[in-house]
Amino acid sequence: MSEEKIEASMDRDSLYREEMISDRKMGTIRVMTPIKPDGSDDDARKVLYVGQAQIMTPMGALPVAFEIEADSLDQAVDGYADAAKEAIDNTIKELQELQRQAQSSIVVPGSGGGAGGLGGGGMPGGGGIQIP
């Protein structure tokens, strides 16, 4: 195993101070205020608003994060519902596509696939039940 140096450094020109805003009912909005390396506000860059919500799946809660186009916290609160709906709709479409892809990759016994590593050299007759 080779020794590789992993350089974990932060970009001094892309720092943000994060503040969490919540109504304790629906979700949260992260207010990402750009700052300079000395910690002072960086007025040359735009404040970002990132919404967070969860959708329930059979496997449990799935977090969904999305940017809210806004120039103020008031606008971000007003835009939360529409941005959340769009992000959740997109997430559901992606999950459905992943499910479709997973279903289409199922190997049927006897099709020459390699389920369980048997790949063609498994049980005689394609892996079906043999009755003498």
N, C-alpha and C positions, 0 to 999 in steps of 0.2 A: 504494500500500500504506500503510495507516494505521499509525501508531506506537501500539501498545498497551502499557501497563505491565503486566508480569506480576509479581504479588506472590507470591513463594515464601517463606512464613513458616511456622515450626513452631508447633504448639500447645504452649505451655509447661505446660499442665495434663495432657498426654497423653504424657509422655516415658517411654521404657523403655530399660533397659540390656539388651543382647542377649548371650547366651552360647550357644555351639554345643556340643552334646553328641552324640557319635557312638560307635557300637560298631565302626565301620570295616567293617561287613558289610552291614547292611540299609539304614540310613538315618540321619537326624539328627533331633534334637529341639532346637528353639530355645527356650531359657528366656528369657522376656520379663519382666524384673523392673521394676515401676513405680518411677520415681524422681522426685524433686522437681527443680526447675530448678537447685538448688545441687549436684545429683549424689547426694544422700543418698537412701536407700530411702524409698519412699512406702508405708508400712504400711496406709494407708487403702484401697489398691487391691489387687486380686488378681494374683498372678503368673500369667502365661499360658504355656501349653506348646503349641508349634506343631511338628507333625511334618512331615517332608519325605521324599518318596520319588520314584522315577521309574518310568514305564512305557515300555516300548519300543514304538514305532509304526513303520510303514514309512518315516516321515520322520525317524526318530531318537528320541532320548530326550525324553520329555515330563515336566517336573517337576510334581509334585502336592504342594500344601501343604494342611494340615488342622489344625484345632485339636483338642487332646486335652483332654477334661474330666478334670482332676486337681487335687489339692490339694498334691501334692509331686512331686518328680522321680521317686521310686520308683513312684508311681501312674502317672505319665506313661509310664514305660518299660513297665509292665505293660499299659497301655491302648493302646500304640502299634500293635500288630498289628490290633486290631479297628477302630481309627480309620482306619488306612491302608487296610484292606480296604474299608470303607464309602466312603472318598474315592475310591479307585481305581474301584470299581464305579460310583459316580456320574459320574466322569469318562468312563468307557467308554460309559455311557448317553448322555451329552451328545455325545460324538464320533459315536456311531451316529445320533443325531438330526440332527446337522449333516450327516452323510453322506447321510442320507435326504432332507433338504431340498435338498442340492446335486444329487442325482440327479433329484429331481422338477422341478428348474428347467432341465434340459437341453432345449434347443430342437431339435426335429426338423426337418430340411429340408422345406420345403413347407408348414409349419404356420403360416406368416405371421409367425414370430418374427423376431428381428433378429440372428442369429448373425453375427459379423464385421461388423456394421454394414450388412448388405445389405438388411435389412428390407423385403421385398416388392418392391423395385426391383432385385433382383439378377439372377441368370441366369433366362432364360425357363423356364417349366415348373416353377417352385419350386426351382430350383437343381439338379435332377437331371441326369443325363447324357442328352444328346440325340443320337439316332442318325438321320442323314438318310435 
